[in-house]
Amino acid sequence: MSDRPEDQKHPKMLPSLVVGLLREKCRQQAAAIAALKAKNQGQAVEIEELRAALERRPAQSVEIHRDA
């Protein structure tokens, strides 16, 4: 580290451009996570609908005819 006054800035202070970029990155990640959650929720609903449809479907019987 230098003893120059301009080098004595607080190390945790980021330029506003960097802060803006980080906020945008976080916003994009949050949007991507929300989209994945919605997709997963939609798939879960579809699976439940298919399962319910299968449970309502009557059992299929097979008749075997033998020619004697």
MMTF fields as JSON, N, C-alpha, C and O atoms, coordinates in Angstrom:
{
  "mmtfVersion": "1.0.0",
  "mmtfProducer": "UNKNOWN",
  "numBonds": 271,
  "numAtoms": 272,
  "numGroups": 68,
  "numChains": 1,
  "numModels": 1,
  "chainsPerModel": [1],
  "groupsPerChain": [68],
  "chainIdList": ["A"],
  "bondAtomList": [4, 2, 8, 6, 12, 10, 16, 14, 20, 18, 24, 22, 28, 26, 32, 30, 36, 34, 40, 38, 44, 42, 48, 46, 52, 50, 56, 54, 60, 58, 64, 62, 68, 66, 72, 70, 76, 74, 80, 78, 84, 82, 88, 86, 92, 90, 96, 94, 100, 98, 104, 102, 108, 106, 112, 110, 116, 114, 120, 118, 124, 122, 128, 126, 132, 130, 136, 134, 140, 138, 144, 142, 148, 146, 152, 150, 156, 154, 160, 158, 164, 162, 168, 166, 172, 170, 176, 174, 180, 178, 184, 182, 188, 186, 192, 190, 196, 194, 200, 198, 204, 202, 208, 206, 212, 210, 216, 214, 220, 218, 224, 222, 228, 226, 232, 230, 236, 234, 240, 238, 244, 242, 248, 246, 252, 250, 256, 254, 260, 258, 264, 262, 268, 266],
  "bondOrderList": [1, 1, 1, 1, 1, 1, 1, 1, 1, 1, 1, 1, 1, 1, 1, 1, 1, 1, 1, 1, 1, 1, 1, 1, 1, 1, 1, 1, 1, 1, 1, 1, 1, 1, 1, 1, 1, 1, 1, 1, 1, 1, 1, 1, 1, 1, 1, 1, 1, 1, 1, 1, 1, 1, 1, 1, 1, 1, 1, 1, 1, 1, 1, 1, 1, 1, 1],
  "groupList": [{"groupName": "MET", "atomNameList": ["N", "CA", "C", "O"], "elementList": ["N", "C", "C", "O"], "formalChargeList": [0, 0, 0, 0], "bondAtomList": [1, 0, 2, 1, 3, 2], "bondOrderList": [1, 1, 2], "singleLetterCode": "M", "chemCompType": "L-PEPTIDE LINKING"}, {"groupName": "SER", "atomNameList": ["N", "CA", "C", "O"], "elementList": ["N", "C", "C", "O"], "formalChargeList": [0, 0, 0, 0], "bondAtomList": [1, 0, 2, 1, 3, 2], "bondOrderList": [1, 1, 2], "singleLetterCode": "S", "chemCompType": "L-PEPTIDE LINKING"}, {"groupName": "ASP", "atomNameList": ["N", "CA", "C", "O"], "elementList": ["N", "C", "C", "O"], "formalChargeList": [0, 0, 0, 0], "bondAtomList": [1, 0, 2, 1, 3, 2], "bondOrderList": [1, 1, 2], "singleLetterCode": "D", "chemCompType": "L-PEPTIDE LINKING"}, {"groupName": "ARG", "atomNameList": ["N", "CA", "C", "O"], "elementList": ["N", "C", "C", "O"], "formalChargeList": [0, 0, 0, 0], "bondAtomList": [1, 0, 2, 1, 3, 2], "bondOrderList": [1, 1, 2], "singleLetterCode": "R", "chemCompType": "L-PEPTIDE LINKING"}, {"groupName": "PRO", "atomNameList": ["N", "CA", "C", "O"], "elementList": ["N", "C", "C", "O"], "formalChargeList": [0, 0, 0, 0], "bondAtomList": [1, 0, 2, 1, 3, 2], "bondOrderList": [1, 1, 2], "singleLetterCode": "P", "chemCompType": "L-PEPTIDE LINKING"}, {"groupName": "GLU", "atomNameList": ["N", "CA", "C", "O"], "elementList": ["N", "C", "C", "O"], "formalChargeList": [0, 0, 0, 0], "bondAtomList": [1, 0, 2, 1, 3, 2], "bondOrderList": [1, 1, 2], "singleLetterCode": "E", "chemCompType": "L-PEPTIDE LINKING"}, {"groupName": "GLN", "atomNameList": ["N", "CA", "C", "O"], "elementList": ["N", "C", "C", "O"], "formalChargeList": [0, 0, 0, 0], "bondAtomList": [1, 0, 2, 1, 3, 2], "bondOrderList": [1, 1, 2], "singleLetterCode": "Q", "chemCompType": "L-PEPTIDE LINKING"}, {"groupName": "LYS", "atomNameList": ["N", "CA", "C", "O"], "elementList": ["N", "C", "C", "O"], "formalChargeList": [0, 0, 0, 0], "bondAtomList": [1, 0, 2, 1, 3, 2], "bondOrderList": [1, 1, 2], "singleLetterCode": "K", "chemCompType": "L-PEPTIDE LINKING"}, {"groupName": "HIS", "atomNameList": ["N", "CA", "C", "O"], "elementList": ["N", "C", "C", "O"], "formalChargeList": [0, 0, 0, 0], "bondAtomList": [1, 0, 2, 1, 3, 2], "bondOrderList": [1, 1, 2], "singleLetterCode": "H", "chemCompType": "L-PEPTIDE LINKING"}, {"groupName": "LEU", "atomNameList": ["N", "CA", "C", "O"], "elementList": ["N", "C", "C", "O"], "formalChargeList": [0, 0, 0, 0], "bondAtomList": [1, 0, 2, 1, 3, 2], "bondOrderList": [1, 1, 2], "singleLetterCode": "L", "chemCompType": "L-PEPTIDE LINKING"}, {"groupName": "VAL", "atomNameList": ["N", "CA", "C", "O"], "elementList": ["N", "C", "C", "O"], "formalChargeList": [0, 0, 0, 0], "bondAtomList": [1, 0, 2, 1, 3, 2], "bondOrderList": [1, 1, 2], "singleLetterCode": "V", "chemCompType": "L-PEPTIDE LINKING"}, {"groupName": "GLY", "atomNameList": ["N", "CA", "C", "O"], "elementList": ["N", "C", "C", "O"], "formalChargeList": [0, 0, 0, 0], "bondAtomList": [1, 0, 2, 1, 3, 2], "bondOrderList": [1, 1, 2], "singleLetterCode": "G", "chemCompType": "PEPTIDE LINKING"}, {"groupName": "CYS", "atomNameList": ["N", "CA", "C", "O"], "elementList": ["N", "C", "C", "O"], "formalChargeList": [0, 0, 0, 0], "bondAtomList": [1, 0, 2, 1, 3, 2], "bondOrderList": [1, 1, 2], "singleLetterCode": "C", "chemCompType": "L-PEPTIDE LINKING"}, {"groupName": "ALA", "atomNameList": ["N", "CA", "C", "O"], "elementList": ["N", "C", "C", "O"], "formalChargeList": [0, 0, 0, 0], "bondAtomList": [1, 0, 2, 1, 3, 2], "bondOrderList": [1, 1, 2], "singleLetterCode": "A", "chemCompType": "L-PEPTIDE LINKING"}, {"groupName": "ILE", "atomNameList": ["N", "CA", "C", "O"], "elementList": ["N", "C", "C", "O"], "formalChargeList": [0, 0, 0, 0], "bondAtomList": [1, 0, 2, 1, 3, 2], "bondOrderList": [1, 1, 2], "singleLetterCode": "I", "chemCompType": "L-PEPTIDE LINKING"}, {"groupName": "ASN", "atomNameList": ["N", "CA", "C", "O"], "elementList": ["N", "C", "C", "O"], "formalChargeList": [0, 0, 0, 0], "bondAtomList": [1, 0, 2, 1, 3, 2], "bondOrderList": [1, 1, 2], "singleLetterCode": "N", "chemCompType": "L-PEPTIDE LINKING"}],
  "groupTypeList": [0, 1, 2, 3, 4, 5, 2, 6, 7, 8, 4, 7, 0, 9, 4, 1, 9, 10, 10, 11, 9, 9, 3, 5, 7, 12, 3, 6, 6, 13, 13, 13, 14, 13, 13, 9, 7, 13, 7, 15, 6, 11, 6, 13, 10, 5, 14, 5, 5, 9, 3, 13, 13, 9, 5, 3, 3, 4, 13, 6, 1, 10, 5, 14, 8, 3, 2, 13],
  "groupIdList": [1, 2, 3, 4, 5, 6, 7, 8, 9, 10, 11, 12, 13, 14, 15, 16, 17, 18, 19, 20, 21, 22, 23, 24, 25, 26, 27, 28, 29, 30, 31, 32, 33, 34, 35, 36, 37, 38, 39, 40, 41, 42, 43, 44, 45, 46, 47, 48, 49, 50, 51, 52, 53, 54, 55, 56, 57, 58, 59, 60, 61, 62, 63, 64, 65, 66, 67, 68],
  "secStructList": [7, 7, 7, 1, 4, 4, 4, 4, 1, 7, 6, 6, 7, 7, 7, 2, 2, 2, 2, 2, 2, 2, 2, 2, 2, 2, 2, 2, 2, 2, 2, 2, 2, 2, 2, 2, 2, 2, 2, 2, 2, 2, 2, 2, 2, 2, 2, 2, 2, 2, 2, 2, 2, 2, 2, 2, 1, 7, 7, 7, 7, 7, 7, 7, 7, 7, 7, 7],
  "xCoordList": [0.834, 0.0, 0.874, 1.973, 0.371, 1.097, 0.59, -0.5, 1.395, 1.004, 0.353, 0.075, 0.109, -0.525, -1.986, -2.636, -2.517, -3.917, -4.93, -5.932, -4.687, -5.659, -5.702, -6.68, -4.671, -4.655, -5.28, -5.398, -5.673, -6.217, -7.738, -8.36, -8.342, -9.793, -10.202, -9.438, -11.414, -11.936, -11.982, -12.58, -11.377, -11.301, -12.653, -12.781, -13.663, -14.967, -15.866, -16.954, -15.44, -16.254, -15.998, -14.869, -17.063, -16.94, -17.465, -18.369, -16.913, -17.457, -18.914, -19.334, -19.672, -21.107, -21.368, -22.383, -20.495, -20.669, -20.618, -21.427, -19.667, -19.539, -20.764, -21.276, -21.233, -22.429, -23.623, -24.409, -23.758, -24.851, -24.773, -25.789, -23.572, -23.396, -23.737, -24.369, -23.321, -23.624, -25.121, -25.668, -25.78, -27.233, -27.951, -28.885, -27.521, -28.141, -27.91, -28.814, -26.708, -26.398, -27.299, -27.831, -27.468, -28.343, -29.794, -30.506, -30.232, -31.597, -31.8, -32.834, -30.814, -30.911, -30.939, -31.7, -30.113, -30.101, -31.429, -31.942, -31.987, -33.281, -34.368, -35.24, -34.32, -35.305, -35.144, -36.136, -33.905, -33.658, -34.146, -34.732, -33.912, -34.374, -35.897, -36.483, -36.54, -38.007, -38.556, -39.565, -37.897, -38.346, -38.21, -39.095, -37.109, -36.92, -37.94, -38.451, -38.236, -39.243, -40.609, -41.347, -40.945, -42.231, -42.282, -43.308, -41.175, -41.116, -41.285, -42.042, -40.58, -40.691, -42.103, -42.633, -42.711, -44.08, -45.026, -45.912, -44.835, -45.669, -45.509, -46.489, -44.279, -44.038, -44.66, -45.198, -44.594, -45.194, -46.705, -47.302, -47.32, -48.767, -49.099, -50.056, -48.314, -48.556, -48.418, -49.217, -47.425, -47.232, -48.432, -48.92, -48.909, -50.066, -51.315, -52.119, -51.481, -52.637, -52.561, -53.57, -51.384, -51.217, -51.454, -52.086, -50.943, -51.137, -52.625, -53.121, -53.328, -54.765, -55.511, -56.437, -55.118, -55.767, -55.544, -56.45, -54.355, -54.069, -54.877, -55.322, -55.063, -55.832, -57.313, -57.993, -57.818, -59.226, -59.494, -60.629, -58.479, -58.658, -59.001, -58.33, -60.031, -60.393, -59.315, -58.592, -59.245, -58.271, -58.653, -59.831, -57.668, -57.929, -57.839, -56.901, -58.831, -58.795, -58.544, -58.906, -57.935, -57.623, -58.321, -58.179, -59.068, -59.734, -58.921, -58.47, -58.752, -58.025, -59.029, -59.733, -59.095, -60.001, -59.169, -58.209, -59.564, -58.85, -59.751, -60.908, -59.215, -59.956, -59.68, -58.537, -60.74, -60.559, -60.82, -60.706],
  "yCoordList": [-1.186, 0.0, 1.243, 1.262, 2.238, 3.492, 4.483, 4.334, 5.475, 6.519, 7.704, 8.722, 7.583, 8.679, 8.795, 7.776, 10.01, 10.199, 9.508, 8.99, 9.489, 8.86, 7.341, 6.705, 6.758, 5.317, 4.957, 3.776, 5.939, 5.696, 5.573, 5.601, 5.438, 5.282, 3.989, 3.028, 4.003, 2.814, 1.659, 1.808, 0.522, -0.574, -1.196, -1.842, -1.015, -1.622, -0.738, -1.163, 0.46, 1.353, 1.04, 1.125, 0.679, 0.344, 1.486, 2.209, 1.65, 2.673, 2.374, 1.217, 3.424, 3.248, 2.379, 1.684, 2.396, 1.555, 0.077, -0.723, -0.273, -1.665, -2.074, -3.181, -1.192, -1.474, -1.693, -2.618, -0.845, -0.997, -2.32, -2.987, -2.7, -3.981, -5.162, -6.124, -5.084, -6.168, -6.262, -7.361, -5.124, -5.132, -5.747, -6.529, -5.401, -5.954, -7.464, -8.217, -7.898, -9.335, -10.063, -11.13, -9.499, -10.103, -10.132, -11.11, -9.063, -9.017, -10.097, -10.765, -10.269, -11.295, -12.694, -13.557, -12.91, -14.214, -14.477, -15.595, -13.467, -13.63, -13.949, -14.778, -13.294, -13.566, -14.989, -15.673, -15.436, -16.799, -17.827, -18.841, -17.578, -18.487, -18.534, -19.609, -17.38, -17.332, -18.1, -18.796, -17.979, -18.704, -20.21, -20.97, -20.643, -22.076, -22.602, -23.711, -21.808, -22.224, -22.358, -23.303, -21.412, -21.472, -22.692, -23.365, -22.972, -24.142, -25.42, -26.312, -25.502, -26.686, -26.836, -27.945, -25.72, -25.762, -26.248, -27.063, -25.744, -26.179, -27.659, -28.351, -28.151, -29.575, -30.402, -31.48, -29.912, -30.638, -30.733, -31.776, -29.643, -29.652, -30.642, -31.407, -30.629, -31.545, -33.004, -33.852, -33.29, -34.653, -35.078, -36.201, -34.177, -34.507, -34.726, -35.608, -33.936, -34.12, -35.464, -36.157, -35.833, -37.128, -38.284, -39.28, -38.141, -39.186, -39.358, -40.481, -38.24, -38.293, -38.924, -39.708, -38.591, -39.172, -40.68, -41.434, -41.111, -42.551, -43.276, -44.404, -42.639, -43.269, -43.361, -44.284, -42.43, -42.449, -43.432, -43.872, -43.775, -44.642, -46.055, -46.591, -46.666, -48.023, -49.023, -48.834, -50.063, -51.114, -51.772, -51.991, -52.075, -52.713, -54.227, -54.751, -54.895, -56.358, -56.898, -56.283, -58.024, -58.663, -60.006, -60.812, -60.235, -61.529, -62.381, -61.922, -63.604, -64.535, -65.512, -66.198, -65.576, -66.5, -67.635, -67.421, -68.841, -70.005, -70.73, -71.032, -70.992, -71.773, -73.248, -73.704, -73.968, -75.379, -76.276, -77.496],
  "zCoordList": [0.0, 0.0, 0.0, 0.556, -0.617, -0.738, 0.302, 0.854, 0.546, 1.493, 0.791, 1.425, -0.504, -1.234, -0.809, -0.579, -0.7, -0.26, -1.162, -0.67, -2.487, -3.378, -3.197, -3.591, -2.614, -2.367, -1.022, -0.694, -0.255, 1.069, 1.065, 2.127, -0.106, -0.181, 0.51, 0.595, 0.991, 1.663, 0.665, -0.4, 0.97, -0.007, -0.35, -1.39, 0.499, 0.24, -0.614, -1.002, -0.909, -1.73, -3.199, -3.682, -3.892, -5.302, -6.154, -5.736, -7.324, -8.224, -8.548, -8.565, -8.801, -9.049, -10.27, -10.312, -11.256, -12.439, -12.056, -12.526, -11.206, -10.771, -9.966, -10.133, -9.098, -8.306, -9.225, -9.02, -10.235, -11.195, -11.939, -12.139, -12.347, -13.048, -12.144, -12.581, -10.896, -9.955, -9.685, -9.589, -9.562, -9.35, -10.545, -10.371, -11.756, -12.962, -13.037, -13.399, -12.698, -12.697, -11.693, -11.999, -10.516, -9.502, -9.983, -9.754, -10.646, -11.171, -12.225, -12.244, -13.101, -14.138, -13.523, -13.962, -12.513, -11.854, -11.153, -11.202, -10.508, -9.84, -10.86, -10.6, -12.019, -13.072, -13.6, -13.852, -13.768, -14.25, -13.235, -13.614, -11.963, -10.909, -10.889, -10.763, -11.012, -11.03, -12.225, -12.107, -13.376, -14.571, -14.374, -14.767, -13.77, -13.512, -12.511, -12.666, -11.486, -10.509, -11.167, -10.888, -12.039, -12.743, -13.654, -13.744, -14.328, -15.21, -14.392, -14.773, -13.274, -12.416, -11.873, -11.806, -11.485, -10.972, -12.058, -11.801, -13.277, -14.398, -14.677, -14.957, -14.604, -14.82, -13.702, -13.956, -12.479, -11.36, -11.535, -11.267, -11.985, -12.223, -13.334, -13.221, -14.401, -15.518, -15.071, -15.468, -14.262, -13.75, -12.913, -13.044, -12.053, -11.222, -12.068, -11.768, -13.118, -14.002, -14.721, -14.848, -15.187, -15.859, -14.889, -15.239, -13.676, -12.668, -12.361, -12.266, -12.207, -11.925, -13.095, -12.889, -14.317, -15.491, -15.543, -15.897, -15.194, -15.194, -14.124, -14.336, -12.989, -11.915, -12.265, -11.818, -13.051, -13.453, -14.587, -14.765, -15.343, -16.505, -16.044, -15.162, -16.621, -16.208, -16.625, -17.604, -15.858, -16.169, -17.485, -17.768, -18.261, -19.545, -19.364, -18.763, -19.896, -19.829, -21.226, -22.229, -21.262, -22.535, -22.557, -21.637, -23.605, -23.761, -24.717, -25.766, -24.335, -25.194, -25.773, -25.033, -27.062, -27.753, -28.328, -29.068, -27.967, -28.503, -29.478, -29.185, -30.597, -31.576, -31.302, -31.338, -31.03, -30.713, -31.879, -31.758]
}
